[in-house]
Amino acid sequence: MIIQAYRALRSVWKHPLCMKRHSNMLYRFVKWHIAGRLAPGDIAVEWVNGTKFLARPWHFGFSANVYCGLLEYADMSFLLHALRPDDWFFDIGANRGSYTVLAGAAVGAKVIAAEPVPDVFLNLLANVNLNAMAGRVECFNIGLGEKAGTLVFTSDAVDCINHVVSEKETTGKTVTVPVQKLDDLAGDRVPFLIKIDVEGYEWFVLQGGLNVLGKDSLKAIIIEFNNTGLSRYGVGDDQIHRLLKENGFDAMAYDPGNRTLAPLDPFAEKRSGNVIYVRDLAVVQDRLKTGPSYQLFGRSV
């Protein structure tokens, strides 16, 4: 337990929202770990603009937000600054719903959230209900792929790394879930922004969403690159990059402090994590500059 806590603390020590505020972060860290181990269940934590989320200390994907505010600082800030209440946001691989809470509760946008693993999906629903988002958020306990059918997912992985089981993989507990194409799930709803975090299966999600991808109203995609798609399914991040480029998207780095985008080569370094892709840069940049600020742990973002 001590080793896990140390690793969690080390992982966020140099986070942009923690720099020069380490005492505040340490206070939240200690308080969170004490409360989290004494409480009989998940704890509701106040977050951005009075939103809340439910978590426990060992749910790193959510509880790290307790330490630093926004774990994925650039990506989450991009969502907050770019989205507007009239927009649709698609959260593919929603997990417990951190991006769904930001989009649906903090911004007030309309959301489609898809999470395949049933136990995790229940946590997503709990966070949607906690923030009274039922009128704006549609949740689906499904996977997404290049065609409709079923897929087998791991269901016992720690925190937020469950994934589609590959043919060559041996694993523990699994669950079979229904799968839809993104185009079918979207119907006539076109998002301004999509987040896709499906642990290497991103290519297949996009293949089932080529109609959505071609819609001019879609201006940005936040997508995870970590090359697990190559090792698990034989599809590398470079193929996804080319597909997005062919559809007019460019990889960008976002500076939340200055609210500016700059061109990014996602393969220049051996980096792992989300990449923001933008189409119609001037439109998106104007959104970022004119978006409201949000309150988080006594500061504005």
Rosetta blueprint (number, residue, H / E / L):
1 M L
2 I H
3 I H
4 Q H
5 A H
6 Y H
7 R H
8 A H
9 L H
10 R H
11 S H
12 V H
13 W L
14 K L
15 H L
16 P L
17 L L
18 C L
19 M L
20 K L
21 R L
22 H H
23 S H
24 N H
25 M H
26 L H
27 Y H
28 R H
29 F H
30 V H
31 K H
32 W H
33 H H
34 I H
35 A H
36 G H
37 R H
38 L H
39 A L
40 P L
41 G L
42 D L
43 I E
44 A E
45 V E
46 E E
47 W L
48 V H
49 N H
50 G H
51 T L
52 K E
53 F E
54 L E
55 A E
56 R L
57 P L
58 W L
59 H L
60 F H
61 G H
62 F H
63 S H
64 A H
65 N H
66 V H
67 Y H
68 C H
69 G L
70 L L
71 L L
72 E L
73 Y H
74 A H
75 D H
76 M H
77 S H
78 F H
79 L H
80 L H
81 H H
82 A H
83 L L
84 R L
85 P L
86 D L
87 D L
88 W E
89 F E
90 F E
91 D E
92 I E
93 G L
94 A L
95 N L
96 R L
97 G L
98 S H
99 Y H
100 T H
101 V H
102 L H
103 A H
104 G H
105 A H
106 A H
107 V H
108 G L
109 A L
110 K E
111 V E
112 I E
113 A E
114 A E
115 E L
116 P L
117 V L
118 P H
119 D H
120 V H
121 F H
122 L H
123 N H
124 L H
125 L H
126 A H
127 N H
128 V H
129 N H
130 L H
131 N L
132 A L
133 M L
134 A L
135 G L
136 R L
137 V E
138 E E
139 C E
140 F E
141 N L
142 I L
143 G E
144 L E
145 G L
146 E L
147 K L
148 A L
149 G E
150 T E
151 L E
152 V E
153 F E
154 T E
155 S L
156 D L
157 A L
158 V L
159 D L
160 C L
161 I L
162 N L
163 H L
164 V E
165 V L
166 S L
167 E L
168 K L
169 E L
170 T L
171 T L
172 G L
173 K L
174 T E
175 V E
176 T E
177 V E
178 P E
179 V E
180 Q E
181 K L
182 L H
183 D H
184 D H
185 L H
186 A H
187 G L
188 D L
189 R L
190 V L
191 P L
192 F L
193 L E
194 I E
195 K E
196 I E
197 D L
198 V L
199 E L
200 G L
201 Y L
202 E H
203 W H
204 F H
205 V H
206 L H
207 Q H
208 G L
209 G L
210 L H
211 N H
212 V H
213 L H
214 G L
215 K L
216 D L
217 S L
218 L L
219 K L
220 A E
221 I E
222 I E
223 I E
224 E E
225 F E
226 N L
227 N L
228 T H
229 G H
230 L H
231 S H
232 R H
233 Y H
234 G L
235 V L
236 G L
237 D H
238 D H
239 Q H
240 I H
241 H H
242 R H
243 L H
244 L H
245 K H
246 E H
247 N L
248 G L
249 F L
250 D E
251 A E
252 M E
253 A E
254 Y E
255 D E
256 P L
257 G L
258 N L
259 R L
260 T E
261 L E
262 A E
263 P E
264 L L
265 D L
266 P L
267 F L
268 A L
269 E L
270 K L
271 R L
272 S L
273 G E
274 N E
275 V E
276 I E
277 Y E
278 V E
279 R L
280 D L
281 L H
282 A H
283 V H
284 V H
285 Q H
286 D H
287 R H
288 L H
289 K H
290 T H
291 G L
292 P L
293 S L
294 Y L
295 Q E
296 L E
297 F L
298 G L
299 R E
300 S E
301 V L
